[in-house]
């Protein structure tokens, strides 16, 4: 089969076939009477093999080794191709994210568009100092250098990914001044695979004082990570959500942010209907509790209003443990003096 017919049937141009011949990759078996290249059935099969391997991303040199070297191991090449492909996909995704942020900013002209690009570059810098400056610039004027508004989605994305506390603080400030709460993006952060990202989402949502934010926090109270659940409980306790009581009580018992948890329980107990429940839940933890746990429970009861807390403290003032009895008696005395 002559080269023109091979090109037509295989889809490989005659020019490329000549290139393959020059490289020794696919040499036609014979020549016609007129000296033209003539390809056999085996030659055409080799062409198809070459094209298949090229479609995987192999160079022509690698294709030649794969076809001619009996000791050629494809696994190393395949692993390298996977790595290169993942890197390329990562770059494409990064570009797509930047373009979406740029589109969300709705720049009026190229100067404004370049301002958004500069913000993207600043927030994506490896230097925490550069990221902080970019966040503070967005917070200071809520616009980029080019005049386009800093996209809330971009600020949320940066805040969810940020590990440096100083940069994170600047980003939280920028979000508060941005004119948008970014709740939709933050809600997505609550479903992230990384517990640290979910924890950052909780901290950011806790700054938004509306019912939708409270509902999102309520859903996050079932997070599989205990540290995230504790952060959620503290935020919900400050909002008066009774569902946070079990987690807050457990924090007092476990001694994890127990002072903050006790404060949140005190806030919840301002609701008289909740005060007795909170006291009862704390008292229920006294059975078989160690002395440090009982001390923390006494301190938590101290901030609770109502007869149930007073009765529990009176019982504890009669404890056989001297330290517990003295602490409870002191707390009772302070409660009495406040009511007189």
Secondary structure, DSSP 8 states (H G I E B T S, - for coil): -BHHHHHHHH---HHHHHHHHHHTSS--SEE-TTS-EE--HHHHHHHHHHHHHHHTT--HHHHHHHHH-TT--HHHHHHHHHHHHHHHHHHHHHHHHHHHHHHHHT-SSHHHHHHHHHHHHHHT-S-HHHHHHHHHHHHHHSB-TTS-B--HHHHHHHHHH---HHHHHHHHHHHHHSS---HHHHHHHTT-SSHHHHHHHHHHHTT--SHHHHHHHHHHTT-SSHHHHHHHHHHHHHTT-GGGHHHHHHHHHHTSSHHHHHHHHHHHTTSHHHHHHHHHHHHTT-TT--HHHHHHHHHHHHT--SHHHHHHHHHHTT-SSHHHHHHHHHHHHHHHHHH-
